[in-house]
Amino acid sequence: MNYEFAKVSNLKANRSSKIAITLASSTLFLYALGQAPIFKNILAGVFSCSV
């Protein structure tokens, strides 16, 4: 019983930590993209065309 509970709580922790890691890495990735002037120009071009 205790072992099963530990297994379930471990799975939940794994899932939430995976989500947290994914969010953190995607945030860093987007931040890095925002810092690159090439991507800023592309994004500016895309948004100016679409508006």
HTML snippet that shows the backbone in 3Dmol.js (N, CA, C, O; Angstrom):
<script src="https://3Dmol.org/build/3Dmol-min.js"></script>
<div id="view" style="width:600px;height:400px;position:relative"></div>
<script>
const pdb = `
ATOM      1  N   MET A   1       0.843  -1.200   0.000  1.00  0.00           N
ATOM      2  CA  MET A   1       0.000   0.000   0.000  1.00  0.00           C
ATOM      3  C   MET A   1       0.881   1.254   0.000  1.00  0.00           C
ATOM      4  O   MET A   1       0.699   2.148  -0.827  1.00  0.00           O
ATOM      5  N   ASN A   2       1.812   1.311   0.911  1.00  0.00           N
ATOM      6  CA  ASN A   2       2.697   2.460   1.010  1.00  0.00           C
ATOM      7  C   ASN A   2       3.533   2.600  -0.254  1.00  0.00           C
ATOM      8  O   ASN A   2       3.767   3.703  -0.747  1.00  0.00           O
ATOM      9  N   TYR A   3       3.979   1.451  -0.770  1.00  0.00           N
ATOM     10  CA  TYR A   3       4.801   1.454  -1.981  1.00  0.00           C
ATOM     11  C   TYR A   3       4.012   1.998  -3.159  1.00  0.00           C
ATOM     12  O   TYR A   3       4.531   2.787  -3.949  1.00  0.00           O
ATOM     13  N   GLU A   4       2.757   1.577  -3.279  1.00  0.00           N
ATOM     14  CA  GLU A   4       1.911   2.060  -4.376  1.00  0.00           C
ATOM     15  C   GLU A   4       1.711   3.577  -4.284  1.00  0.00           C
ATOM     16  O   GLU A   4       1.765   4.283  -5.291  1.00  0.00           O
ATOM     17  N   PHE A   5       1.482   4.059  -3.079  1.00  0.00           N
ATOM     18  CA  PHE A   5       1.301   5.499  -2.878  1.00  0.00           C
ATOM     19  C   PHE A   5       2.561   6.263  -3.278  1.00  0.00           C
ATOM     20  O   PHE A   5       2.487   7.316  -3.913  1.00  0.00           O
ATOM     21  N   ALA A   6       3.709   5.721  -2.900  1.00  0.00           N
ATOM     22  CA  ALA A   6       4.978   6.365  -3.253  1.00  0.00           C
ATOM     23  C   ALA A   6       5.147   6.389  -4.761  1.00  0.00           C
ATOM     24  O   ALA A   6       5.637   7.368  -5.323  1.00  0.00           O
ATOM     25  N   LYS A   7       4.739   5.307  -5.415  1.00  0.00           N
ATOM     26  CA  LYS A   7       4.848   5.218  -6.871  1.00  0.00           C
ATOM     27  C   LYS A   7       3.984   6.296  -7.528  1.00  0.00           C
ATOM     28  O   LYS A   7       4.438   7.004  -8.427  1.00  0.00           O
ATOM     29  N   VAL A   8       2.745   6.412  -7.073  1.00  0.00           N
ATOM     30  CA  VAL A   8       1.815   7.391  -7.644  1.00  0.00           C
ATOM     31  C   VAL A   8       2.316   8.812  -7.412  1.00  0.00           C
ATOM     32  O   VAL A   8       2.312   9.622  -8.339  1.00  0.00           O
ATOM     33  N   SER A   9       2.746   9.129  -6.199  1.00  0.00           N
ATOM     34  CA  SER A   9       3.213  10.482  -5.900  1.00  0.00           C
ATOM     35  C   SER A   9       4.481  10.791  -6.691  1.00  0.00           C
ATOM     36  O   SER A   9       4.703  11.934  -7.090  1.00  0.00           O
ATOM     37  N   ASN A  10       5.308   9.782  -6.916  1.00  0.00           N
ATOM     38  CA  ASN A  10       6.519   9.965  -7.711  1.00  0.00           C
ATOM     39  C   ASN A  10       6.156  10.287  -9.154  1.00  0.00           C
ATOM     40  O   ASN A  10       6.775  11.147  -9.780  1.00  0.00           O
ATOM     41  N   LEU A  11       5.154   9.596  -9.678  1.00  0.00           N
ATOM     42  CA  LEU A  11       4.708   9.860 -11.052  1.00  0.00           C
ATOM     43  C   LEU A  11       4.177  11.284 -11.175  1.00  0.00           C
ATOM     44  O   LEU A  11       4.480  11.984 -12.140  1.00  0.00           O
ATOM     45  N   LYS A  12       3.388  11.706 -10.200  1.00  0.00           N
ATOM     46  CA  LYS A  12       2.856  13.071 -10.221  1.00  0.00           C
ATOM     47  C   LYS A  12       3.980  14.090 -10.181  1.00  0.00           C
ATOM     48  O   LYS A  12       3.959  15.080 -10.911  1.00  0.00           O
ATOM     49  N   ALA A  13       4.969  13.841  -9.318  1.00  0.00           N
ATOM     50  CA  ALA A  13       6.099  14.756  -9.201  1.00  0.00           C
ATOM     51  C   ALA A  13       6.871  14.791 -10.514  1.00  0.00           C
ATOM     52  O   ALA A  13       7.300  15.853 -10.964  1.00  0.00           O
ATOM     53  N   ASN A  14       7.043  13.629 -11.118  1.00  0.00           N
ATOM     54  CA  ASN A  14       7.750  13.567 -12.391  1.00  0.00           C
ATOM     55  C   ASN A  14       7.025  14.380 -13.451  1.00  0.00           C
ATOM     56  O   ASN A  14       7.648  15.130 -14.203  1.00  0.00           O
ATOM     57  N   ARG A  15       5.704  14.229 -13.508  1.00  0.00           N
ATOM     58  CA  ARG A  15       4.935  14.932 -14.528  1.00  0.00           C
ATOM     59  C   ARG A  15       5.010  16.439 -14.316  1.00  0.00           C
ATOM     60  O   ARG A  15       5.230  17.196 -15.262  1.00  0.00           O
ATOM     61  N   SER A  16       4.826  16.867 -13.083  1.00  0.00           N
ATOM     62  CA  SER A  16       4.843  18.309 -12.823  1.00  0.00           C
ATOM     63  C   SER A  16       6.238  18.885 -13.034  1.00  0.00           C
ATOM     64  O   SER A  16       6.372  20.016 -13.500  1.00  0.00           O
ATOM     65  N   SER A  17       7.279  18.123 -12.699  1.00  0.00           N
ATOM     66  CA  SER A  17       8.628  18.638 -12.922  1.00  0.00           C
ATOM     67  C   SER A  17       8.934  18.681 -14.413  1.00  0.00           C
ATOM     68  O   SER A  17       9.634  19.579 -14.878  1.00  0.00           O
ATOM     69  N   LYS A  18       8.410  17.709 -15.167  1.00  0.00           N
ATOM     70  CA  LYS A  18       8.595  17.741 -16.624  1.00  0.00           C
ATOM     71  C   LYS A  18       7.927  18.981 -17.201  1.00  0.00           C
ATOM     72  O   LYS A  18       8.495  19.657 -18.058  1.00  0.00           O
ATOM     73  N   ILE A  19       6.719  19.276 -16.729  1.00  0.00           N
ATOM     74  CA  ILE A  19       6.001  20.464 -17.202  1.00  0.00           C
ATOM     75  C   ILE A  19       6.784  21.724 -16.840  1.00  0.00           C
ATOM     76  O   ILE A  19       6.913  22.638 -17.655  1.00  0.00           O
ATOM     77  N   ALA A  20       7.302  21.767 -15.621  1.00  0.00           N
ATOM     78  CA  ALA A  20       8.065  22.934 -15.177  1.00  0.00           C
ATOM     79  C   ALA A  20       9.329  23.107 -16.008  1.00  0.00           C
ATOM     80  O   ALA A  20       9.678  24.221 -16.397  1.00  0.00           O
ATOM     81  N   ILE A  21      10.012  21.999 -16.277  1.00  0.00           N
ATOM     82  CA  ILE A  21      11.234  22.061 -17.087  1.00  0.00           C
ATOM     83  C   ILE A  21      10.913  22.520 -18.502  1.00  0.00           C
ATOM     84  O   ILE A  21      11.626  23.341 -19.079  1.00  0.00           O
ATOM     85  N   THR A  22       9.830  21.981 -19.050  1.00  0.00           N
ATOM     86  CA  THR A  22       9.422  22.371 -20.404  1.00  0.00           C
ATOM     87  C   THR A  22       9.104  23.860 -20.466  1.00  0.00           C
ATOM     88  O   THR A  22       9.536  24.556 -21.385  1.00  0.00           O
ATOM     89  N   LEU A  23       8.349  24.343 -19.490  1.00  0.00           N
ATOM     90  CA  LEU A  23       8.010  25.770 -19.450  1.00  0.00           C
ATOM     91  C   LEU A  23       9.257  26.632 -19.331  1.00  0.00           C
ATOM     92  O   LEU A  23       9.394  27.640 -20.024  1.00  0.00           O
ATOM     93  N   ALA A  24      10.159  26.232 -18.455  1.00  0.00           N
ATOM     94  CA  ALA A  24      11.373  27.011 -18.241  1.00  0.00           C
ATOM     95  C   ALA A  24      12.228  27.037 -19.498  1.00  0.00           C
ATOM     96  O   ALA A  24      12.739  28.087 -19.887  1.00  0.00           O
ATOM     97  N   SER A  25      12.382  25.876 -20.135  1.00  0.00           N
ATOM     98  CA  SER A  25      13.233  25.823 -21.327  1.00  0.00           C
ATOM     99  C   SER A  25      12.601  26.595 -22.484  1.00  0.00           C
ATOM    100  O   SER A  25      13.305  27.273 -23.233  1.00  0.00           O
ATOM    101  N   SER A  26      11.279  26.496 -22.634  1.00  0.00           N
ATOM    102  CA  SER A  26      10.644  27.237 -23.724  1.00  0.00           C
ATOM    103  C   SER A  26      10.710  28.737 -23.471  1.00  0.00           C
ATOM    104  O   SER A  26      10.856  29.518 -24.410  1.00  0.00           O
ATOM    105  N   THR A  27      10.605  29.143 -22.211  1.00  0.00           N
ATOM    106  CA  THR A  27      10.723  30.558 -21.877  1.00  0.00           C
ATOM    107  C   THR A  27      12.124  31.072 -22.201  1.00  0.00           C
ATOM    108  O   THR A  27      12.286  32.145 -22.782  1.00  0.00           O
ATOM    109  N   LEU A  28      13.141  30.283 -21.814  1.00  0.00           N
ATOM    110  CA  LEU A  28      14.516  30.669 -22.118  1.00  0.00           C
ATOM    111  C   LEU A  28      14.747  30.720 -23.624  1.00  0.00           C
ATOM    112  O   LEU A  28      15.420  31.618 -24.131  1.00  0.00           O
ATOM    113  N   PHE A  29      14.180  29.741 -24.334  1.00  0.00           N
ATOM    114  CA  PHE A  29      14.331  29.693 -25.786  1.00  0.00           C
ATOM    115  C   PHE A  29      13.721  30.931 -26.437  1.00  0.00           C
ATOM    116  O   PHE A  29      14.334  31.556 -27.302  1.00  0.00           O
ATOM    117  N   LEU A  30      12.513  31.275 -26.012  1.00  0.00           N
ATOM    118  CA  LEU A  30      11.844  32.459 -26.566  1.00  0.00           C
ATOM    119  C   LEU A  30      12.615  33.730 -26.215  1.00  0.00           C
ATOM    120  O   LEU A  30      12.712  34.651 -27.026  1.00  0.00           O
ATOM    121  N   TYR A  31      13.160  33.769 -25.003  1.00  0.00           N
ATOM    122  CA  TYR A  31      13.958  34.929 -24.592  1.00  0.00           C
ATOM    123  C   TYR A  31      15.200  35.052 -25.479  1.00  0.00           C
ATOM    124  O   TYR A  31      15.555  36.147 -25.917  1.00  0.00           O
ATOM    125  N   ALA A  32      15.853  33.920 -25.737  1.00  0.00           N
ATOM    126  CA  ALA A  32      17.042  33.925 -26.587  1.00  0.00           C
ATOM    127  C   ALA A  32      16.678  34.357 -28.003  1.00  0.00           C
ATOM    128  O   ALA A  32      17.425  35.098 -28.642  1.00  0.00           O
ATOM    129  N   LEU A  33      15.531  33.894 -28.494  1.00  0.00           N
ATOM    130  CA  LEU A  33      15.079  34.309 -29.824  1.00  0.00           C
ATOM    131  C   LEU A  33      14.849  35.816 -29.851  1.00  0.00           C
ATOM    132  O   LEU A  33      15.207  36.491 -30.816  1.00  0.00           O
ATOM    133  N   GLY A  34      14.252  36.334 -28.791  1.00  0.00           N
ATOM    134  CA  GLY A  34      13.988  37.765 -28.706  1.00  0.00           C
ATOM    135  C   GLY A  34      15.269  38.584 -28.688  1.00  0.00           C
ATOM    136  O   GLY A  34      15.280  39.730 -29.138  1.00  0.00           O
ATOM    137  N   GLN A  35      16.346  38.007 -28.172  1.00  0.00           N
ATOM    138  CA  GLN A  35      17.616  38.724 -28.106  1.00  0.00           C
ATOM    139  C   GLN A  35      18.323  38.770 -29.454  1.00  0.00           C
ATOM    140  O   GLN A  35      19.132  39.662 -29.708  1.00  0.00           O
ATOM    141  N   ALA A  36      18.013  37.797 -30.323  1.00  0.00           N
ATOM    142  CA  ALA A  36      18.693  37.733 -31.620  1.00  0.00           C
ATOM    143  C   ALA A  36      18.081  38.757 -32.575  1.00  0.00           C
ATOM    144  O   ALA A  36      16.882  38.692 -32.845  1.00  0.00           O
ATOM    145  N   PRO A  37      18.866  39.696 -33.089  1.00  0.00           N
ATOM    146  CA  PRO A  37      18.321  40.743 -33.961  1.00  0.00           C
ATOM    147  C   PRO A  37      17.731  40.205 -35.253  1.00  0.00           C
ATOM    148  O   PRO A  37      16.783  40.781 -35.784  1.00  0.00           O
ATOM    149  N   ILE A  38      18.282  39.099 -35.772  1.00  0.00           N
ATOM    150  CA  ILE A  38      17.747  38.517 -37.012  1.00  0.00           C
ATOM    151  C   ILE A  38      16.292  38.119 -36.806  1.00  0.00           C
ATOM    152  O   ILE A  38      15.427  38.422 -37.628  1.00  0.00           O
ATOM    153  N   PHE A  39      16.038  37.432 -35.688  1.00  0.00           N
ATOM    154  CA  PHE A  39      14.672  36.984 -35.430  1.00  0.00           C
ATOM    155  C   PHE A  39      13.752  38.157 -35.135  1.00  0.00           C
ATOM    156  O   PHE A  39      12.564  38.114 -35.455  1.00  0.00           O
ATOM    157  N   LYS A  40      14.296  39.204 -34.524  1.00  0.00           N
ATOM    158  CA  LYS A  40      13.481  40.400 -34.288  1.00  0.00           C
ATOM    159  C   LYS A  40      13.015  40.977 -35.618  1.00  0.00           C
ATOM    160  O   LYS A  40      11.856  41.366 -35.762  1.00  0.00           O
ATOM    161  N   ASN A  41      13.926  41.032 -36.589  1.00  0.00           N
ATOM    162  CA  ASN A  41      13.570  41.565 -37.905  1.00  0.00           C
ATOM    163  C   ASN A  41      12.537  40.696 -38.596  1.00  0.00           C
ATOM    164  O   ASN A  41      11.592  41.202 -39.201  1.00  0.00           O
ATOM    165  N   ILE A  42      12.723  39.369 -38.503  1.00  0.00           N
ATOM    166  CA  ILE A  42      11.760  38.451 -39.128  1.00  0.00           C
ATOM    167  C   ILE A  42      10.380  38.633 -38.496  1.00  0.00           C
ATOM    168  O   ILE A  42       9.369  38.740 -39.190  1.00  0.00           O
ATOM    169  N   LEU A  43      10.365  38.666 -37.153  1.00  0.00           N
ATOM    170  CA  LEU A  43       9.087  38.814 -36.454  1.00  0.00           C
ATOM    171  C   LEU A  43       8.436  40.149 -36.793  1.00  0.00           C
ATOM    172  O   LEU A  43       7.226  40.223 -37.004  1.00  0.00           O
ATOM    173  N   ALA A  44       9.245  41.197 -36.845  1.00  0.00           N
ATOM    174  CA  ALA A  44       8.697  42.519 -37.195  1.00  0.00           C
ATOM    175  C   ALA A  44       8.113  42.491 -38.607  1.00  0.00           C
ATOM    176  O   ALA A  44       7.057  43.069 -38.862  1.00  0.00           O
ATOM    177  N   GLY A  45       8.809  41.816 -39.516  1.00  0.00           N
ATOM    178  CA  GLY A  45       8.317  41.705 -40.888  1.00  0.00           C
ATOM    179  C   GLY A  45       7.033  40.916 -40.946  1.00  0.00           C
ATOM    180  O   GLY A  45       6.103  41.302 -41.654  1.00  0.00           O
ATOM    181  N   VAL A  46       6.962  39.813 -40.212  1.00  0.00           N
ATOM    182  CA  VAL A  46       5.766  38.986 -40.213  1.00  0.00           C
ATOM    183  C   VAL A  46       4.581  39.759 -39.657  1.00  0.00           C
ATOM    184  O   VAL A  46       3.488  39.720 -40.222  1.00  0.00           O
ATOM    185  N   PHE A  47       4.798  40.466 -38.544  1.00  0.00           N
ATOM    186  CA  PHE A  47       3.687  41.181 -37.924  1.00  0.00           C
ATOM    187  C   PHE A  47       3.267  42.396 -38.761  1.00  0.00           C
ATOM    188  O   PHE A  47       2.085  42.735 -38.811  1.00  0.00           O
ATOM    189  N   SER A  48       4.220  43.042 -39.410  1.00  0.00           N
ATOM    190  CA  SER A  48       3.846  44.209 -40.203  1.00  0.00           C
ATOM    191  C   SER A  48       3.073  43.784 -41.458  1.00  0.00           C
ATOM    192  O   SER A  48       2.220  44.522 -41.950  1.00  0.00           O
ATOM    193  N   CYS A  49       3.382  42.589 -41.968  1.00  0.00           N
ATOM    194  CA  CYS A  49       2.651  42.090 -43.139  1.00  0.00           C
ATOM    195  C   CYS A  49       1.245  41.648 -42.762  1.00  0.00           C
ATOM    196  O   CYS A  49       0.291  41.860 -43.511  1.00  0.00           O
ATOM    197  N   SER A  50       1.131  41.030 -41.588  1.00  0.00           N
ATOM    198  CA  SER A  50      -0.171  40.443 -41.217  1.00  0.00           C
ATOM    199  C   SER A  50      -1.162  41.511 -40.751  1.00  0.00           C
ATOM    200  O   SER A  50      -2.373  41.302 -40.830  1.00  0.00           O
ATOM    201  N   VAL A  51      -0.660  42.662 -40.263  1.00  0.00           N
ATOM    202  CA  VAL A  51      -1.579  43.682 -39.730  1.00  0.00           C
ATOM    203  C   VAL A  51      -2.104  44.562 -40.837  1.00  0.00           C
ATOM    204  O   VAL A  51      -2.889  45.475 -40.581  1.00  0.00           O
TER     205      VAL A  51
END
`;
const viewer = $3Dmol.createViewer("view");
viewer.addModel(pdb, "pdb");
viewer.setStyle({}, {cartoon: {color: "spectrum"}});
viewer.zoomTo();
viewer.render();
</script>
